[in-house]
Amino acid sequence: MAFLRLERYQASHVVENPTAFLVRTARNIAIDEYRHDQILSRYVADVLPFEQDRDDSPPQDEVFAARARLNRVKQGLVQLPSRTREIFLMYRLDEMKCRDIAIRIGISESSVEKHIAKAMVFLTKWTEGW
């Protein structure tokens, strides 16, 4: 934009320092855009106050569906063997690393990984179609 203004201006005037002209023009353009944005934001706030009151919460049907899926997962967790469930919950809810779970329970890290995989496969199948 600044280059265009320089070209237009040079068509009828002599510019002694084009670099200074470009810098000053770019600065003025930035100031003009800032002022424009400020005026526009005040206008929007005055004319369209309902935008500020917009509800960003998810629609009721999505909340209902999410709760239903959560209940289905809870039912699936109960179906898991207790040790697998315990390991899976430490991994997913407590965000523990496999190595830390293995140390806490006293089994190998690969056994922990197998329990987690078993739980994930079961829960994926359990919740399929939900």
URCOR-V58067 format. One record per run of one state. SS is the DSSP state (h for helix, s for strand, l for the rest). FROM is the first residue (numbers start at 1). TO is the last residue. If there is no record, write none. Layout:
BEGIN
ss = <SS/SS>
from = <FROM/FROM>
to = <TO/TO>
END
This chain:
BEGIN
ss = <l/h/l/h/l/h/l/h/l/h/l/h/l/h/l>
from = <1/2/13/18/48/49/54/60/80/82/93/98/106/109/127>
to = <1/12/17/47/48/53/59/79/81/92/97/105/108/126/130>
END
